[in-house]
C-alpha cells in the first residue's frame, strides 16, 4: 500500500475555507457563510472521503494531492 498522509482537522478546515473563498471570490467580495445544516453535510461527506482516501493507492504524491483537491472541490460544489 502507498504512503499514508495524515490530514488534521485544522488543515482540512483551512483547505475548505480557502476553496470556498476562491470559489466565491469571482462573484462577490463578501466572505461566504455556511449554515449549520450545510456544514454538517460537508463534514459527513469529508469523513466519507477521508475513509476512501485511506483505502486507495495512488501512482504518485502528485496524483494523490490532485485527487484530494478535486474531491474536496466536488464536495463544496455539491453542498454550496
GUKEMAR-504139 format. One record per residue (C-alpha): residue in one letter; x, y, z. Coordinates in nm, 4 decimals, always signed. Example, Ala and Ser with C-alpha at 12.3 -4.5 7.8 and 13.67 -1.06 7.14 Angstrom:
BEGIN
R; A; +1.2300; -0.4500; +0.7800
R; S; +1.3670; -0.1060; +0.7140
***
This chain:
BEGIN
R; X; +0.0000; +0.0000; +0.0000
R; X; +0.1158; +0.3560; -0.0693
R; X; +0.2402; +0.6006; +0.1888
R; X; -0.0435; +0.7354; +0.4053
R; X; -0.0747; +1.1048; +0.4693
R; X; -0.2419; +1.2227; +0.7899
R; X; -0.4574; +1.5314; +0.7449
R; X; -0.5529; +1.7102; +1.0640
R; X; -0.8935; +1.8652; +1.1135
R; X; -0.7433; +2.2143; +1.1233
R; X; -0.5572; +2.1563; +0.7953
R; X; -0.8735; +2.0273; +0.6318
R; X; -1.0672; +2.3275; +0.7650
R; X; -0.8109; +2.5667; +0.6146
R; X; -0.8277; +2.3858; +0.2799
R; X; -1.2074; +2.4036; +0.2755
R; X; -1.2124; +2.7702; +0.3795
R; X; -0.9626; +2.8590; +0.1071
R; X; -1.1561; +2.6711; -0.1586
R; X; -1.4886; +2.8264; -0.0541
R; X; -1.3355; +3.1737; -0.0659
R; X; -1.1735; +3.1089; -0.4053
R; X; -1.4972; +2.9716; -0.5446
R; X; -1.6969; +3.2765; -0.4397
R; X; -1.4342; +3.5465; -0.4891
R; X; -1.5335; +3.5972; -0.8520
R; X; -1.8978; +3.6599; -0.7643
R; X; -1.8672; +3.8756; -0.4514
R; X; -1.6206; +4.0484; -0.2250
R; X; -1.8126; +3.9356; +0.0834
R; X; -1.6936; +3.6262; +0.2748
R; X; -1.9112; +3.3194; +0.2351
R; X; -2.1029; +3.1936; +0.5356
R; X; -2.2268; +2.8378; +0.5645
R; X; -2.5299; +2.7443; +0.7738
R; X; -2.5057; +2.4622; +1.0282
R; X; -2.7047; +2.2091; +0.8207
R; X; -2.4851; +2.2542; +0.5157
R; X; -2.1744; +2.2436; +0.7326
R; X; -2.2884; +1.9105; +0.8802
R; X; -2.3437; +1.7681; +0.5309
R; X; -1.9966; +1.8830; +0.4240
R; X; -1.8366; +1.7240; +0.7304
R; X; -2.0170; +1.3935; +0.6658
R; X; -1.9061; +1.3977; +0.3007
R; X; -1.5480; +1.4744; +0.4076
R; X; -1.5444; +1.1887; +0.6585
R; X; -1.6615; +0.9500; +0.3858
R; X; -1.3956; +1.0884; +0.1507
R; X; -1.1208; +1.0508; +0.4117
R; X; -1.2176; +0.6845; +0.4559
R; X; -1.1951; +0.6379; +0.0778
R; X; -0.8513; +0.8067; +0.0685
R; X; -0.7216; +0.5680; +0.3376
R; X; -0.8064; +0.2645; +0.1226
R; X; -0.6955; +0.3999; -0.2130
R; X; -0.3482; +0.3686; -0.3618
R; X; -0.2054; +0.6458; -0.5771
R; X; +0.0545; +0.6373; -0.8547
R; X; +0.2435; +0.9330; -0.7101
R; X; +0.2265; +1.2082; -0.4499
R; X; +0.1222; +1.4475; -0.7257
R; X; -0.1722; +1.2313; -0.8334
R; X; -0.2675; +1.1974; -0.4651
R; X; -0.2848; +1.5718; -0.3943
R; X; -0.4574; +1.6440; -0.7251
R; X; -0.7260; +1.3914; -0.6428
R; X; -0.7569; +1.5276; -0.2872
R; X; -0.8100; +1.8764; -0.4270
R; X; -1.0599; +1.7522; -0.6844
R; X; -1.2568; +1.5520; -0.4266
R; X; -1.2808; +1.8474; -0.1881
R; X; -1.3749; +2.0822; -0.4713
R; X; -1.6556; +1.8448; -0.5788
R; X; -1.7891; +1.8245; -0.2231
R; X; -1.8003; +2.2028; -0.1996
R; X; -1.9693; +2.2396; -0.5388
R; X; -2.2319; +1.9877; -0.4339
R; X; -2.3102; +2.1488; -0.0980
R; X; -2.2581; +2.5225; -0.1541
***
